[in-house]
Amino acid sequence: MLEHSMFERLPLRSQAETLAKEGTILAQRQFNSWTVTLYTLNHAFVEVWTGREAQVISTFRKSANALAVLEPYVEGLDVQRMLDDW
């Protein structure tokens, strides 16, 4: 299991590979021309901003308030599907 601080130091390609293998997608939303995907990875939140010609991976501090991180995604969450999968 990769530590949060070690993940941040990986090259972008390695971060993307790690998210694909070890991350869990929580939600997705649109912001202007960007698709923003929220993941959890080792008990931390990671966002991937995907645009036409760029991809940006950003991490939240471990101390980030989970409700504040999730708030922009609440409208698009399929709570029933999450409960069915539980």
N, C-alpha and C positions, 0 to 999 in steps of 0.2 A: 504494500500500500504506500503510495507516494504522499509525502507530507505536503501540506499547503504551500509552505514557503519554497519547497523544491519545485513544485509545479510552476510557480510564478517565474522561476529562473529558466525553465525549459524554452527552447526555440518554439515559435508558433506552430510549426508542423508537428512537433512532439506533443505540444499541449493538445492539439486537435486529435491526435491519435490516442492520447491518454483519455480524453473525454469520451471518445467513441468506444473505447474498451471498458473503462471503469466508471464513467459518469452515468447519471440517471437523469433523463429529461423530465423536468417538472411541468413546464409550460412554454408557450410560444406566443409572441405578439408582434404586431407591426408598428413601426415608428417611422413615419415619413416613408422613405424608400428602403428602409432596413427591416429585415426579419430578425427579431431578437429572441433567442432561445435560452431559457434558464435551466441550468443543470445543478445537481448536487454532486459533489465529489469529495469523498472523505470528510463528510460533515461540514462542508463549506459550500457556498453558492458561487457559481461561475456563470457569466453571461457570454454568449457568442452573438456578436452583431455581424450579420451577413448582408452585404450590399452587392451591387452589380460587379464591382471590381475590387472589393476589399472584404476582408474578414478580420474582425477585432475580437480578441478574447480578453475579458476583464474579470477579475476576481473581487470578491467582497471580503473585507476583514472578518475574521472569526467572530469579532464582537458585534458585527452588524445585526440590527434588529430584524429578525426573520419576517415579521409582519410588514415592515417597511420595504424589504426586498420583494416580497410577494405581491404587494399592493398593486403595482402596474399590471399584473397578470390576472387579477381576480376576475375581471370581466370575461376573460376567455377560458377560464378553468372549467373543465367538465367534471364537476364534483361527483355526479352520479357514476361516471365511468371509473373514477378513482375509487369510489366505494365498491363498485362491482369487482374491480381488480383486487381489492383488499381481501 
